[in-house]
Amino acid sequence: MGTIWSPDLEGKSGPKYQRVADTIRTAVDDGVLQCGTKLPPVRELAYQLRITPGTVARAYTLLTDEGLLQAEVGRGTFVAEKQSRVLDDVWSRELHLQEARDPHHVSLFSPRMVDVGQVSALRQAMEQVSRGDPLLFLNYPTRDAYLPVRQAVVHWLEGQALGPLGEADVVLTHGGQNGILTVLQTVLRDPQPVILVEDLSYAGFRRAAELLRAKVLGVAMDEQGIVPDSLELAIRKSGAQVLCTSPEVHNPTGLFTPLKRRQEIVEVARRHGVQIVEDDCYRMGEAKAPSYRALAPDMTWHVFSISKNLTPALRVGFALAPTGRSQDLRRAAEYSYFGLAQPLAEVTRILLSDPRTKELAREVRREMAKYVRVAVNALGGFELVWNDEVPFLWLKLPAGWRSAAFTRAAEAKGVQIRSADEFALRDGRAPNAVRICVNGHVSLKRFEEAMQRLRTLLDNPPEQISV
């Protein structure tokens, strides 16, 4: 069956062969080009588009290698039958939950994502990049070259309460931590600036501050997050320039800051001209309240990554500048590291542009939630903060245990967890608690066994309290 399909490349960016390939993919996905449809001959399509036959041939080869098209000698090029395509509706899992060399040892230090098809998706994206324009592998990064990637990021964030957002507001970073550091480099001034964080907070805030020779002070928090009165007092005493916070999923406690409290915090920060750095890297599901960037788009720097949604292996993050500050943020990134490697940026674009990737992220959440529920079933009799869309749990220890002693005892049983001490400021006081992360690289059975070991320890505190 032939076709009278005529593609339109207007409004598309990237190398011409890639634009042709993307247009064909869209036509297949939308049903305009159905299985078995014959595409125009190379020279005919090249004439229609006013490009070289070699460019069209390259696009056809790319899609044939992917399995979207099928070339038949003497007959032409056709849209492949669905069952013959390499790219199916759901990417296949490649990580088969294998036991470690030491099956007794389970690391719960940091979240490890279960593979629901990300490995396969990344392999295919990297293959596609490997066949890309040679200049992708030879040129320095440029702002124009990253335009399609930034557009893909904006598309990925559609529907989220992040305030006004265009591609110019997005800066690509080497993961969330690099995003925080880049933002602080943009914002901080004076010989020894002051940064405020929650009394218990992500250690990366402090590490970034140390690199910039900034002083870090803690702000009191309750079950809803930062206490506004304490924030006001801390700003007055210190002259702080920046507040670093994680309102949607607080790391390490998993607490959530509701809208009313966020509005109160914004009022305090605005009154004193304090910038807000919003770390959103641990949120896996939909936000439950508008972000600080939505509430205060002129003074909020939003940082997130795909580490907890898809994979931490790429080390790709994104920083969103406040209104009118995108040029400042971009300059800090360019002066610091020029930009992401172009092949890595292109892999990111392919991944975030594919409509199936959001379903991958949803499936990651569903699978990780199974681990969270296993942990809750084992440890739910204790004081536990958890959410099945957060890849860690916060456990307040019962009488008889101190966090340092408990983590040592757990490690002796083959389970590595983090003490609350690791999230407290050097001169601060840590609660008697531990953070337990989900490890999706081990089977549910092994994970449950690890939870049972922790349960046994909790039920049997030492006779003498040790520190």
Buried (B, 14 or more C-beta within 10 A) or exposed (E): EEBEBEBEBEEBEBBBBBBBBBBBBEBBEEEBBEBEBBBBBBEEBBEBBEBBBEBBBBBBBBBBEBBBBBBEEEEBBBBBEEEEBEBEEEBEBEBEBEEEEEEEBBBBEBBBBBBBBBBBBBEBBBBBBEEBBEEBEEEEBEEEBBBBBBBBBBEBBEEBEBBEBEBBBBBBBBBBBBBBBBBBBBBBEEEEBBBBBBBBBBBBBBEBBEEBEBEBBBBEBEEBBBBBEBBBBBBEEBEBBBBBBBBBBBBBBBBBBEEEBBBBBBBBBBEBEBBBBBBBBBBBBEBBBBBBBBBBBEBBBBBBBBBBBBBBEBBBBBBBBBBEBBEBBBEBBBEBBEBBBBBBBBBBBBBBBBEBBBBBBBBBBEBBBBBBBBBBEBBEEBEBBBBBBBBBBBBBBBEBBBBBBBBEBBEEBBBBBBBBBBBBBEEBEBBBBBBBBBBBBBEBEBBBBBBBBBBEBBEEBEEEEEE
